[in-house]
Amino acid sequence: MGIIFALIIALIIIVVVLGAIQQHKEKVQREKRTKAAKQKAIIDETEELLLSIANLPNNPHLVLILNKRSLNAAKSMAKILPDDKPLIKRIREMQGRVSTSTSDTNHETGEQIFILPDNEQQLVSALQCIKKLRVILKSEQSKGNVDVQTFAQEEHKLSAMQLKIGVETLQKRGVIAYQKEMLGSARQYLEKALQTISESPIQTEYCLSKREEIQNVLDDITSSLNNTNAKDAAKKTKTEEDDLDLLFQPKKKW
């Protein structure tokens, strides 16, 4: 009887231990999947940005930074999933892209002019892309993957493009409102454009010329508003005079 009882106890212990081992294995697998999914999300986001920057001026240094980001994420993923053969193949492809990007940075031409797209949706997409790039650039610099000089140069380029999109968009809307004689709205748009320029930490030649250009339009709007107010005042005075004339004119005798 005692042997049977001992066997039952031993069986229960084995079941509990096996259950605990299985739960631990499942927990480890879940953690691996979570970590792998995080790295895959980084790769997917970076690959999407590499496609999006085709609409921005050619920038080999930024392409290199993004390619290295994808490669680092893929290597981290490979440590989690060492038996993933397609991933190993992809890493080799990414290494080739990094080598090509590195070569491109050695043959970089002068800084290109950023031409804004006419389409509103494309403009919004470009702005979203630039904002994401600035966040990623800062993140990679904090990880030690981008040196201080490269970070400063690329941050300056992205900041200048973001500023240009904001200023040009506000100016365009202000001019359209002015043409429609919506003087109050026009002034608000243009004043916001000037504020955007003033808040920029780096004042370039573009900022100086654009400030003068927008200020000239604002001066025209102010002049138009003054003329409109003068005309309204004159019209109001004339109406009041007519009312007085009507009130005090000699009464007709019937």
C-alpha positions as CSV (number, residue, x, y, z in Angstrom):
1,M,0.0,0.0,0.0
2,G,2.8,2.4,0.9
3,I,4.6,1.6,-2.4
4,I,1.4,2.5,-4.4
5,F,1.0,5.7,-2.5
6,A,4.7,6.6,-3.1
7,L,4.3,5.8,-6.8
8,I,1.2,8.1,-7.0
9,I,3.1,10.9,-5.3
10,A,6.1,10.4,-7.7
11,L,3.7,10.4,-10.7
12,I,2.1,13.7,-9.5
13,I,5.6,15.2,-9.0
14,I,6.6,14.1,-12.5
15,V,3.4,15.6,-14.0
16,V,3.9,18.9,-12.2
17,V,7.6,19.1,-13.2
18,L,6.8,18.2,-16.9
19,G,4.0,20.8,-16.8
20,A,6.4,23.5,-15.4
21,I,9.0,22.6,-18.0
22,Q,6.4,22.9,-20.8
23,Q,5.2,26.2,-19.5
24,H,8.8,27.5,-19.3
25,K,9.4,26.4,-22.9
26,E,6.2,28.1,-24.1
27,K,7.2,31.3,-22.2
28,V,10.6,31.2,-23.8
29,Q,9.1,30.7,-27.2
30,R,6.6,33.6,-26.7
31,E,9.5,35.9,-25.6
32,K,11.5,34.9,-28.7
33,R,8.5,35.6,-31.0
34,T,7.9,38.9,-29.3
35,K,11.6,39.9,-29.7
36,A,11.7,38.7,-33.2
37,A,8.5,40.5,-34.1
38,K,10.0,43.8,-32.7
39,Q,13.1,43.4,-34.9
40,K,11.0,42.6,-37.9
41,A,8.9,45.7,-37.3
42,I,12.1,47.7,-37.4
43,I,13.1,46.1,-40.7
44,D,9.7,46.7,-42.2
45,E,9.6,50.3,-41.1
46,T,13.1,50.9,-42.4
47,E,12.4,49.3,-45.8
48,E,9.3,51.4,-46.2
49,L,11.3,54.6,-45.5
50,L,13.9,53.5,-48.0
51,L,11.2,53.5,-50.6
52,S,9.7,56.8,-49.3
53,I,12.9,58.8,-49.5
54,A,12.9,58.3,-53.3
55,N,10.7,61.5,-53.3
56,L,13.3,63.4,-51.4
57,P,16.7,64.8,-52.6
58,N,19.3,62.0,-53.1
59,N,21.1,61.4,-49.8
60,P,23.6,58.5,-49.7
61,H,24.5,59.0,-46.0
62,L,20.8,58.7,-45.0
63,V,20.4,55.6,-47.2
64,L,23.5,54.1,-45.5
65,I,22.1,54.8,-42.1
66,L,18.8,53.1,-42.9
67,N,20.5,50.1,-44.5
68,K,22.7,49.6,-41.5
69,R,19.6,49.9,-39.3
70,S,17.9,47.1,-41.2
71,L,21.0,45.0,-41.1
72,N,21.5,45.4,-37.3
73,A,17.8,44.4,-36.7
74,A,18.2,41.4,-39.0
75,K,21.3,40.3,-37.1
76,S,19.5,40.7,-33.8
77,M,16.7,38.6,-35.2
78,A,19.1,35.9,-36.4
79,K,20.4,35.5,-32.8
80,I,16.8,34.9,-31.7
81,L,16.1,32.5,-34.7
82,P,19.4,31.0,-35.6
83,D,17.8,28.2,-37.7
84,D,15.9,30.6,-40.0
85,K,17.7,30.0,-43.3
86,P,15.8,32.6,-45.3
87,L,16.8,35.2,-42.7
88,I,20.4,34.3,-43.1
89,K,20.2,34.7,-46.8
90,R,18.5,38.1,-46.4
91,I,21.3,39.2,-44.1
92,R,23.8,38.6,-46.8
93,E,21.7,40.7,-49.2
94,M,21.6,43.5,-46.7
95,Q,25.3,43.3,-46.2
96,G,25.7,43.8,-49.9
97,R,23.4,46.8,-49.8
98,V,25.4,48.4,-47.0
99,S,28.6,47.9,-49.0
100,T,27.0,49.6,-52.0
101,S,25.7,52.5,-49.8
102,T,29.1,53.0,-48.3
103,S,30.6,53.3,-51.7
104,D,27.9,55.8,-52.7
105,T,28.7,58.1,-49.8
106,N,32.3,58.4,-51.2
107,H,30.9,59.7,-54.5
108,E,28.3,62.0,-53.1
109,T,27.6,65.1,-55.2
110,G,26.7,68.6,-53.9
111,E,23.5,69.2,-51.9
112,Q,20.4,69.1,-54.1
113,I,17.5,71.6,-54.1
114,F,14.4,70.2,-52.5
115,I,11.5,70.8,-54.8
116,L,8.1,70.5,-53.1
117,P,5.5,68.2,-54.8
118,D,2.4,70.0,-56.0
119,N,0.0,67.3,-54.8
120,E,-1.2,67.9,-51.3
121,Q,-1.2,64.2,-50.4
122,Q,2.4,63.8,-51.6
123,L,3.3,66.8,-49.6
124,V,1.8,65.3,-46.4
125,S,3.6,62.0,-47.1
126,A,6.9,63.8,-47.6
127,L,6.4,65.6,-44.3
128,Q,5.6,62.4,-42.4
129,C,8.6,60.7,-43.9
130,I,10.9,63.5,-42.8
131,K,9.5,63.5,-39.3
132,K,10.1,59.7,-39.0
133,L,13.6,60.0,-40.4
134,R,14.5,62.6,-37.8
135,V,13.3,60.4,-35.0
136,I,15.2,57.4,-36.4
137,L,18.3,59.5,-36.9
138,K,18.2,60.6,-33.3
139,S,17.7,57.0,-32.1
140,E,20.6,55.7,-34.1
141,Q,22.8,58.4,-32.9
142,S,21.9,57.7,-29.3
143,K,22.8,54.0,-29.9
144,G,26.2,55.0,-31.2
145,N,25.4,53.9,-34.8
146,V,25.8,57.5,-36.2
147,D,28.7,59.8,-35.3
148,V,28.1,63.3,-34.1
149,Q,29.2,65.1,-37.2
150,T,27.1,62.9,-39.6
151,F,24.1,63.3,-37.2
152,A,24.4,67.1,-37.2
153,Q,24.7,67.3,-41.0
154,E,21.7,65.0,-41.7
155,E,19.6,66.6,-39.0
156,H,20.3,70.0,-40.5
157,K,19.2,68.8,-44.0
158,L,16.0,67.2,-42.7
159,S,15.2,70.2,-40.5
160,A,15.6,72.5,-43.5
161,M,13.3,70.4,-45.6
162,Q,10.6,70.2,-42.9
163,L,10.9,74.0,-42.4
164,K,10.5,74.6,-46.2
165,I,7.4,72.4,-46.4
166,G,5.8,74.2,-43.5
167,V,6.6,77.7,-44.7
168,E,5.8,77.1,-48.4
169,T,2.5,75.5,-47.5
170,L,1.4,78.3,-45.2
171,Q,2.5,80.9,-47.8
172,K,0.6,79.1,-50.6
173,R,-2.6,79.0,-48.5
174,G,-2.1,82.7,-47.6
175,V,-1.7,83.8,-51.2
176,I,-4.7,81.8,-52.3
177,A,-6.8,83.4,-49.5
178,Y,-5.5,86.9,-50.5
179,Q,-6.5,86.2,-54.1
180,K,-10.0,85.3,-52.9
181,E,-10.0,88.6,-50.9
182,M,-10.1,86.7,-47.7
183,L,-7.8,89.2,-46.1
184,G,-8.1,88.1,-42.5
185,S,-7.4,84.5,-43.3
186,A,-4.5,85.4,-45.6
187,R,-2.9,87.5,-42.9
188,Q,-3.2,84.6,-40.3
189,Y,-1.5,82.1,-42.7
190,L,1.3,84.5,-43.6
191,E,2.0,85.6,-40.0
192,K,2.1,81.9,-39.0
193,A,4.7,81.4,-41.8
194,L,6.8,84.2,-40.4
195,Q,6.5,82.7,-36.9
196,T,7.7,79.3,-38.2
197,I,10.7,81.0,-39.8
198,S,11.5,82.9,-36.6
199,E,11.4,79.8,-34.5
200,S,13.9,77.9,-36.7
201,P,17.1,77.5,-34.7
202,I,19.2,77.9,-37.9
203,Q,18.6,81.0,-40.0
204,T,19.7,80.3,-43.6
205,E,19.7,82.4,-46.7
206,Y,16.3,80.7,-47.5
207,C,14.9,82.0,-44.2
208,L,16.0,85.6,-44.9
209,S,14.7,85.8,-48.5
210,K,11.5,84.0,-47.6
211,R,10.9,86.3,-44.6
212,E,11.2,89.4,-46.9
213,E,9.0,87.9,-49.5
214,I,6.2,87.0,-47.1
215,Q,6.5,90.4,-45.3
216,N,6.0,92.2,-48.6
217,V,2.7,90.3,-49.2
218,L,1.7,91.1,-45.6
219,D,2.3,94.8,-46.2
220,D,0.0,94.6,-49.2
221,I,-2.7,92.9,-47.2
222,T,-2.4,95.5,-44.4
223,S,-2.7,98.3,-47.0
224,S,-5.8,96.5,-48.5
225,L,-7.3,96.1,-45.1
226,N,-6.7,99.8,-44.3
227,N,-8.3,100.8,-47.6
228,T,-11.3,98.5,-46.9
229,N,-11.7,99.9,-43.4
230,A,-11.5,103.5,-44.8
231,K,-14.2,102.7,-47.4
232,D,-16.4,101.0,-44.8
233,A,-16.0,104.1,-42.5
234,A,-16.8,106.5,-45.4
235,K,-19.8,104.4,-46.4
236,K,-21.0,104.3,-42.8
237,T,-20.6,108.1,-42.5
238,K,-22.5,108.6,-45.7
239,T,-25.3,106.4,-44.5
240,E,-25.5,108.3,-41.2
241,E,-25.6,111.6,-43.1
242,D,-28.4,110.4,-45.3
243,D,-30.4,109.3,-42.3
244,L,-29.9,112.8,-40.7
245,D,-30.9,114.5,-43.9
246,L,-34.0,112.3,-44.1
247,L,-34.9,113.1,-40.4
248,F,-34.4,116.8,-40.6
249,Q,-35.6,117.6,-44.1
250,P,-38.6,119.9,-44.4
251,K,-41.9,118.0,-44.0
252,K,-44.1,117.9,-47.1
253,K,-47.5,119.5,-46.7
254,W,-50.3,117.4,-48.1
